[in-house]
Amino acid sequence: MSEQRSSTADTTETPPDPKAVRRAAWAGLIGTTLEQYDFVIYGTASALIFSKLFFPNISPVAGILASFSAYAVGFAARPLGGLIFSRFGDRLGRKWVLVATLLLMGGSTLAIGLLPTYSQVGLLAPILLVACRFFQGMGAGAEQAGGATLLTETAGRGKRGALASLVMTGAALGTALGAVAWILAQSLPEDALMSWGWRLVFGSSLLVTIAALIIRRKLNESPVFQELKEQVGETKAPVAETFRKGRKPLLLAFFLNVGSNAQSYTYQVFMASYLVSAVGVDKAFVPKVLLLGAICGGIAAFGFGALSDVVGRRSVYSTIMGALVLLPVPTFIALNTGSPVAITVAIVLGFILACHGSVGVQMSYFPELFGNRYRYAGVALGREFSSVVGGGVAPLICAGLMAAFGGSWVPVAIYMMVMMAISFIASLLAPETKDRDLNVAHDAI
């Protein structure tokens, strides 16, 4: 990347409208709150109860593997959602897509809460579960990319990192709300939880969906997209243009995200199952730890995003990636002590760095990598294809490694470190993008 291109003087950006910035901030925060809430309540259910409700006629280990396989389907659908919705995001605008993905995610999550179980309809139950999970993943495939792109393009220079990181603060809030929902559900008697309590958890997503829809209907389109449309009209084929002209930043975004995404969902999903099945902690303890981790992670997302406005995206991101390469071994040592304090510290550190802190920087870093003609498509495809290879299969791979190696955590830690090393190396090769002109057509590399 040429320094001259990355620091091109901006003569086209107009000062941001404070009212539009506030609306965009709320829209991004609430929308990703719903997305993460949906994923957390599903992931927790996969670890704790879905093996009994939807896969009851197999061994407990196989049941957990089957639950995590259904969980992975949602990630497999995310690139498809990114392909479909990002095409419209770069052609029709960011706002339209954010409303559509919101309805698809919320409706799919509500449908899960209405599903019959295996004892009621047999094999049809897991089939319907996988179908709902697929559509849930399709909506999520364009959600974070849309929020990140909209917020980055709406904010003024010097504030993009902080404002765009609110997308991940919203994700942390969704994790926290999901943990609270499961804490309340687990206070019910066991038979009530397994019969109707889990349904209320999924039905509660309707409230978040309605709140997000009200906010997004009043959302302004991003000024960068408005200016692009005035200058060149509608972009005809942004996805094809991304693969044709934006391959370098697309591959870079893929590798920057694949390792951190794998670690993120290992902490959020697999660790819950590991603590219950291998360490032997009380099931009721897990959502409480996730709640604290989410709160700390949300604060970290904003803090790291704001820090990247000061010292740069690359330096902050590469530091986090380097720390995450080293984190798995001490994490498992802490978990296996069985100490509530040690477990809490380990999980919270994972949330701060992998789940929310690193992605908080991504929310401005990735949009700045791409030119204005296919920015939405580039961010969506780079993040979502890597999410399949990273977070989508991470809980399944971790559970499989545990089963294959007699319950040893060492292969899981090695897997986490290898995946993380990929993103660390990519971060060292990445350009600095802080404060680059978002109205230009060329990429940052």
C-alpha positions as CSV (number, residue, x, y, z in Angstrom):
1,M,0.0,0.0,0.0
2,S,1.3,3.4,-0.8
3,E,1.4,5.9,2.0
4,Q,0.2,8.5,-0.3
5,R,-3.0,6.6,-1.2
6,S,-3.8,5.8,2.4
7,S,-3.5,9.3,3.5
8,T,-5.2,11.0,0.6
9,A,-6.4,14.5,1.6
10,D,-10.1,14.5,2.0
11,T,-11.9,17.2,0.1
12,T,-15.2,15.4,-0.4
13,E,-16.3,14.3,3.1
14,T,-18.9,16.6,4.6
15,P,-19.1,17.1,8.3
16,P,-21.3,14.5,9.9
17,D,-24.8,15.4,11.0
18,P,-24.9,14.8,14.8
19,K,-28.5,13.6,14.7
20,A,-27.7,11.1,12.0
21,V,-24.7,9.9,13.9
22,R,-26.8,9.3,17.0
23,R,-29.5,7.4,15.0
24,A,-26.8,5.3,13.3
25,A,-25.2,4.5,16.7
26,W,-28.5,3.3,18.2
27,A,-29.4,1.3,15.0
28,G,-26.0,-0.5,15.0
29,L,-26.1,-1.1,18.7
30,I,-29.6,-2.5,18.9
31,G,-29.4,-4.5,15.7
32,T,-26.3,-6.4,16.8
33,T,-27.8,-6.8,20.2
34,L,-30.5,-8.9,18.6
35,E,-28.1,-10.8,16.4
36,Q,-25.9,-11.8,19.3
37,Y,-28.8,-12.4,21.6
38,D,-30.2,-14.9,19.1
39,F,-26.8,-16.6,18.7
40,V,-26.1,-16.7,22.5
41,I,-29.4,-18.2,23.5
42,Y,-29.0,-20.8,20.7
43,G,-25.4,-21.6,21.6
44,T,-26.2,-21.9,25.3
45,A,-29.2,-24.1,24.5
46,S,-26.9,-26.2,22.3
47,A,-24.5,-26.7,25.2
48,L,-27.1,-27.3,27.9
49,I,-30.4,-28.7,26.7
50,F,-30.9,-29.2,22.9
51,S,-29.1,-32.6,22.9
52,K,-32.0,-33.9,25.1
53,L,-34.8,-32.1,23.3
54,F,-33.8,-32.7,19.7
55,F,-31.2,-35.5,19.7
56,P,-32.3,-37.7,22.7
57,N,-31.7,-41.2,21.2
58,I,-27.9,-40.9,21.1
59,S,-25.1,-40.8,23.6
60,P,-24.5,-37.5,25.5
61,V,-21.3,-36.8,23.7
62,A,-22.9,-37.5,20.3
63,G,-25.8,-35.4,21.4
64,I,-23.6,-32.4,22.0
65,L,-21.8,-33.0,18.7
66,A,-25.2,-33.0,16.9
67,S,-26.3,-29.8,18.7
68,F,-23.0,-28.1,17.7
69,S,-23.4,-29.4,14.1
70,A,-26.8,-27.7,14.0
71,Y,-25.2,-24.6,15.4
72,A,-22.6,-24.7,12.7
73,V,-25.3,-24.7,10.0
74,G,-26.1,-21.1,10.9
75,F,-22.5,-20.1,10.1
76,A,-22.6,-22.0,6.9
77,A,-25.6,-19.9,5.9
78,R,-23.9,-16.6,6.7
79,P,-21.8,-16.3,3.5
80,L,-25.0,-16.9,1.5
81,G,-26.7,-14.2,3.5
82,G,-23.7,-11.9,2.9
83,L,-23.8,-12.7,-0.9
84,I,-27.5,-11.9,-1.2
85,F,-27.9,-8.9,1.1
86,S,-24.6,-7.2,0.4
87,R,-25.5,-7.0,-3.2
88,F,-28.5,-4.8,-2.2
89,G,-26.5,-3.0,0.5
90,D,-24.1,-1.6,-2.1
91,R,-26.9,-1.0,-4.7
92,L,-29.9,0.2,-2.7
93,G,-28.3,1.4,0.5
94,R,-27.3,0.2,4.0
95,K,-30.6,1.0,5.7
96,W,-32.8,-1.3,3.5
97,V,-30.6,-4.3,4.2
98,L,-30.4,-3.6,8.0
99,V,-34.2,-3.7,8.2
100,A,-34.5,-6.9,6.1
101,T,-31.9,-8.8,8.1
102,L,-33.4,-7.7,11.3
103,L,-36.8,-9.2,10.4
104,L,-35.2,-12.4,9.1
105,M,-33.1,-13.0,12.3
106,G,-35.9,-12.1,14.7
107,G,-38.5,-14.2,12.9
108,S,-36.2,-17.3,12.8
109,T,-35.4,-17.1,16.4
110,L,-39.0,-16.8,17.4
111,A,-39.8,-19.8,15.2
112,I,-37.2,-21.9,17.1
113,G,-39.2,-21.2,20.3
114,L,-42.3,-22.6,18.6
115,L,-40.8,-25.8,17.3
116,P,-42.0,-29.3,18.3
117,T,-39.4,-31.5,20.0
118,Y,-38.2,-35.0,19.0
119,S,-40.6,-36.6,21.5
120,Q,-43.5,-34.9,19.7
121,V,-42.7,-35.3,16.0
122,G,-39.6,-37.4,15.8
123,L,-36.9,-36.7,13.1
124,L,-38.9,-33.7,11.8
125,A,-37.9,-31.8,14.9
126,P,-34.1,-31.6,14.3
127,I,-34.8,-30.9,10.6
128,L,-37.0,-27.9,11.5
129,L,-34.3,-26.8,14.0
130,V,-31.6,-26.8,11.3
131,A,-33.9,-24.9,8.9
132,C,-34.6,-22.2,11.4
133,R,-30.9,-22.0,12.2
134,F,-30.1,-21.7,8.5
135,F,-32.4,-18.6,8.1
136,Q,-31.1,-17.1,11.3
137,G,-27.6,-17.4,9.9
138,M,-28.6,-15.8,6.6
139,G,-29.8,-12.7,8.3
140,A,-26.8,-12.5,10.6
141,G,-24.5,-12.8,7.5
142,A,-25.1,-9.2,6.5
143,E,-26.0,-7.7,9.9
144,Q,-22.7,-6.8,11.4
145,A,-21.1,-5.8,8.1
146,G,-24.1,-3.5,7.5
147,G,-23.8,-1.9,10.9
148,A,-20.1,-1.5,10.7
149,T,-20.2,0.0,7.2
150,L,-23.0,2.4,8.1
151,L,-21.4,3.6,11.3
152,T,-17.9,4.0,9.8
153,E,-19.3,5.9,6.9
154,T,-21.4,8.2,9.1
155,A,-18.8,9.1,11.7
156,G,-16.3,11.8,11.3
157,R,-12.6,11.3,11.1
158,G,-11.0,10.6,14.4
159,K,-14.2,9.0,15.8
160,R,-14.8,6.1,13.4
161,G,-13.2,3.5,15.6
162,A,-15.2,4.5,18.7
163,L,-18.5,4.9,16.9
164,A,-18.2,1.7,14.8
165,S,-17.2,-0.3,17.9
166,L,-20.7,0.3,19.3
167,V,-21.7,-2.6,16.9
168,M,-19.7,-4.9,19.2
169,T,-20.9,-3.2,22.3
170,G,-24.4,-4.1,21.1
171,A,-23.1,-7.7,20.6
172,A,-21.9,-7.7,24.2
173,L,-25.3,-6.4,25.3
174,G,-26.9,-9.2,23.4
175,T,-24.6,-11.7,25.1
176,A,-25.5,-10.2,28.5
177,L,-29.2,-10.3,27.8
178,G,-28.9,-13.9,26.6
179,A,-27.1,-14.8,29.8
180,V,-29.8,-13.1,31.9
181,A,-32.5,-14.9,30.0
182,W,-30.9,-18.3,30.7
183,I,-30.2,-17.4,34.4
184,L,-33.9,-16.7,34.8
185,A,-34.9,-19.8,32.8
186,Q,-32.6,-22.0,35.0
187,S,-34.3,-20.7,38.1
188,L,-37.4,-22.7,37.0
189,P,-37.8,-26.3,38.0
190,E,-36.1,-28.8,35.6
191,D,-39.4,-30.1,34.1
192,A,-40.7,-26.6,33.5
193,L,-37.4,-25.5,31.9
194,M,-37.5,-28.5,29.5
195,S,-41.1,-28.2,28.7
196,W,-41.8,-24.5,28.2
197,G,-39.1,-22.4,29.9
198,W,-36.7,-22.7,27.0
199,R,-39.4,-21.6,24.6
200,L,-39.9,-18.3,26.5
201,V,-36.2,-17.6,26.1
202,F,-36.5,-17.8,22.3
203,G,-39.8,-16.0,22.3
204,S,-38.3,-13.1,24.1
205,S,-36.3,-12.1,21.0
206,L,-39.6,-10.6,19.7
207,L,-39.2,-7.7,22.1
208,V,-35.7,-6.9,20.9
209,T,-36.8,-7.2,17.3
210,I,-39.6,-4.7,17.7
211,A,-37.3,-2.2,19.5
212,A,-34.7,-2.5,16.8
213,L,-37.2,-2.2,14.0
214,I,-38.6,1.1,15.4
215,I,-35.2,2.6,15.5
216,R,-34.0,1.4,12.1
217,R,-37.1,2.7,10.3
218,K,-36.0,6.2,11.2
219,L,-32.4,5.7,10.2
220,N,-30.7,7.9,7.6
221,E,-28.6,6.5,4.8
222,S,-24.9,6.9,5.1
223,P,-23.5,10.1,3.6
224,V,-20.8,8.2,1.8
225,F,-23.3,6.0,0.0
226,Q,-25.5,9.0,-0.8
227,E,-22.5,10.8,-2.4
228,L,-21.6,7.7,-4.3
229,K,-25.1,7.3,-5.7
230,E,-25.2,10.9,-6.8
231,Q,-21.8,10.7,-8.6
232,V,-22.0,7.3,-10.3
233,G,-25.5,6.0,-9.8
234,E,-26.4,2.5,-8.7
235,T,-23.5,0.0,-8.5
236,K,-24.7,-2.8,-10.7
237,A,-22.7,-5.9,-9.5
238,P,-20.9,-5.1,-6.2
239,V,-20.3,-8.7,-5.3
240,A,-18.7,-9.5,-8.7
241,E,-16.7,-6.3,-8.5
242,T,-15.4,-7.3,-5.1
243,F,-14.1,-10.6,-6.4
244,R,-12.7,-8.9,-9.5
245,K,-11.1,-5.8,-8.1
246,G,-11.1,-6.2,-4.3
247,R,-9.5,-9.6,-3.9
248,K,-6.5,-8.4,-1.8
249,P,-8.5,-6.6,0.9
250,L,-11.1,-9.5,0.8
251,L,-8.4,-12.1,1.5
252,L,-6.9,-9.9,4.1
253,A,-10.2,-9.4,5.9
254,F,-10.7,-13.2,5.8
255,F,-7.4,-14.0,7.4
256,L,-7.6,-11.2,9.9
257,N,-10.9,-12.6,11.2
258,V,-10.7,-16.4,10.9
259,G,-8.5,-16.9,14.0
260,S,-10.2,-14.4,16.2
261,N,-13.6,-15.7,15.2
262,A,-12.6,-19.2,16.0
263,Q,-11.5,-18.2,19.5
264,S,-14.5,-16.0,20.0
265,Y,-17.0,-18.8,19.6
266,T,-14.8,-21.3,21.4
267,Y,-15.1,-19.0,24.5
268,Q,-18.8,-18.2,24.0
269,V,-20.1,-21.7,23.1
270,F,-17.6,-24.6,23.6
271,M,-16.3,-23.4,27.0
272,A,-19.9,-23.6,28.4
273,S,-20.1,-27.2,27.5
274,Y,-16.5,-27.9,28.7
275,L,-17.2,-26.4,32.1
276,V,-20.2,-28.5,32.6
277,S,-19.1,-31.8,31.1
278,A,-15.4,-31.9,31.8
279,V,-14.8,-29.6,34.8
280,G,-18.1,-30.4,36.5
281,V,-19.3,-26.9,37.4
282,D,-22.9,-26.2,38.1
283,K,-24.9,-25.5,35.0
284,A,-26.3,-22.4,36.7
285,F,-22.8,-21.0,37.0
286,V,-22.2,-20.8,33.3
287,P,-24.6,-18.0,32.3
288,K,-23.4,-15.9,35.2
289,V,-19.8,-16.1,33.9
290,L,-21.0,-15.3,30.4
291,L,-22.9,-12.3,31.7
292,L,-19.8,-10.9,33.4
293,G,-17.7,-11.6,30.4
294,A,-20.1,-9.9,28.1
295,I,-20.3,-6.8,30.2
296,C,-16.5,-6.5,30.3
297,G,-16.2,-7.4,26.6
298,G,-18.6,-4.6,25.7
299,I,-16.6,-2.0,27.6
300,A,-13.4,-3.4,26.0
301,A,-14.9,-3.2,22.5
302,F,-15.5,0.5,22.8
303,G,-12.2,1.1,24.6
304,F,-10.1,-0.7,21.9
305,G,-12.1,1.0,19.1
306,A,-11.5,4.4,20.7
307,L,-7.8,3.6,21.2
308,S,-7.5,2.7,17.5
309,D,-8.6,6.2,16.7
310,V,-5.6,7.5,18.6
311,V,-2.7,5.0,17.8
312,G,-4.1,3.3,14.7
313,R,-6.0,0.2,13.8
314,R,-3.1,-2.0,12.9
315,S,-1.1,-1.6,16.1
316,V,-4.1,-2.2,18.4
317,Y,-5.3,-5.2,16.4
318,S,-1.9,-6.9,16.0
319,T,-1.3,-6.5,19.8
320,I,-4.6,-8.2,20.6
321,M,-3.9,-11.0,18.1
322,G,-0.5,-11.6,19.6
323,A,-2.0,-11.9,23.1
324,L,-4.6,-14.3,21.9
325,V,-2.0,-16.7,20.5
326,L,-0.7,-17.2,24.0
327,L,-4.0,-17.2,25.9
328,P,-5.4,-20.8,25.3
329,V,-3.0,-22.7,27.6
330,P,-3.4,-20.5,30.7
331,T,-7.1,-20.5,30.0
332,F,-7.5,-24.2,30.2
333,I,-5.1,-24.4,33.2
334,A,-7.4,-21.9,35.0
335,L,-10.6,-23.7,34.0
336,N,-9.3,-27.1,35.2
337,T,-8.6,-25.7,38.7
338,G,-12.3,-25.7,39.2
339,S,-11.9,-22.4,41.1
340,P,-14.8,-20.1,40.4
341,V,-12.5,-17.1,40.6
342,A,-9.9,-18.6,38.2
343,I,-12.6,-19.7,35.8
344,T,-14.2,-16.3,35.8
345,V,-10.9,-14.5,35.1
346,A,-10.1,-16.8,32.2
347,I,-13.5,-16.5,30.6
348,V,-13.6,-12.7,31.1
349,L,-10.2,-12.3,29.5
350,G,-11.4,-14.4,26.5
351,F,-14.4,-12.1,26.1
352,I,-12.4,-8.9,26.4
353,L,-9.8,-9.9,23.8
354,A,-11.3,-12.5,21.4
355,C,-15.1,-12.1,21.6
356,H,-15.5,-8.3,21.7
357,G,-12.2,-6.3,21.9
358,S,-10.7,-7.5,18.6
359,V,-14.0,-7.3,16.7
360,G,-14.5,-3.8,18.1
361,V,-11.5,-2.7,16.1
362,Q,-12.6,-4.7,13.1
363,M,-15.8,-2.7,12.9
364,S,-13.9,0.4,11.5
365,Y,-10.8,-1.4,10.3
366,F,-12.6,-3.7,7.7
367,P,-14.8,-1.0,6.1
368,E,-11.7,1.2,5.7
369,L,-9.9,-1.6,3.8
370,F,-12.3,-1.3,0.9
371,G,-13.2,1.3,-1.7
372,N,-16.6,2.9,-1.8
373,R,-18.1,0.9,-4.7
374,Y,-18.2,-2.5,-3.0
375,R,-17.5,-1.7,0.7
376,Y,-20.5,-3.5,2.1
377,A,-20.0,-6.6,0.0
378,G,-16.3,-6.7,0.9
379,V,-16.8,-6.5,4.6
380,A,-19.7,-9.0,4.6
381,L,-17.9,-11.6,2.4
382,G,-14.6,-11.3,4.1
383,R,-16.1,-11.6,7.6
384,E,-18.7,-14.2,6.8
385,F,-16.7,-16.7,4.7
386,S,-14.0,-16.6,7.5
387,S,-16.7,-17.1,10.1
388,V,-17.6,-20.5,8.6
389,V,-14.0,-21.7,8.8
390,G,-13.5,-20.0,12.1
391,G,-16.4,-19.7,14.6
392,G,-18.9,-21.9,12.7
393,V,-17.0,-25.1,13.1
394,A,-14.9,-24.2,16.2
395,P,-17.2,-25.6,18.8
396,L,-17.7,-28.8,16.7
397,I,-13.9,-29.2,16.2
398,C,-13.2,-28.6,19.8
399,A,-15.8,-31.2,20.9
400,G,-14.5,-33.6,18.4
401,L,-10.9,-33.2,19.6
402,M,-12.0,-33.7,23.1
403,A,-13.8,-37.0,22.1
404,A,-10.9,-38.2,20.0
405,F,-8.1,-37.6,22.6
406,G,-9.8,-39.0,25.7
407,G,-11.0,-35.7,27.1
408,S,-7.6,-33.9,26.9
409,W,-7.8,-30.1,26.5
410,V,-4.3,-29.9,24.9
411,P,-5.4,-30.6,21.3
412,V,-8.1,-27.9,21.7
413,A,-5.6,-25.4,23.0
414,I,-3.2,-26.2,20.0
415,Y,-6.1,-25.8,17.6
416,M,-7.0,-22.4,19.1
417,M,-3.3,-21.2,19.0
418,V,-2.8,-22.3,15.3
419,M,-6.0,-20.6,14.2
420,M,-5.0,-17.5,16.1
421,A,-1.5,-17.5,14.6
422,I,-3.1,-17.1,11.1
423,S,-4.8,-13.8,12.2
424,F,-1.7,-12.6,14.0
425,I,0.5,-13.0,10.9
426,A,-2.2,-11.3,8.8
427,S,-2.3,-8.4,11.2
428,L,1.5,-7.8,10.8
429,L,1.0,-7.7,7.0
430,A,-2.0,-5.4,7.1
431,P,-1.9,-1.7,6.2
432,E,-2.8,1.2,8.5
433,T,-6.2,2.6,7.5
434,K,-7.0,5.2,10.2
435,D,-8.6,8.4,8.9
436,R,-8.4,7.3,5.2
437,D,-10.8,9.0,2.7
438,L,-13.9,6.7,2.5
439,N,-15.2,8.4,-0.6
440,V,-12.5,7.1,-2.9
441,A,-13.0,4.1,-5.1
442,H,-9.6,2.5,-4.5
443,D,-8.8,0.0,-1.7
444,A,-6.4,0.6,1.1
445,I,-4.0,-2.1,-0.3
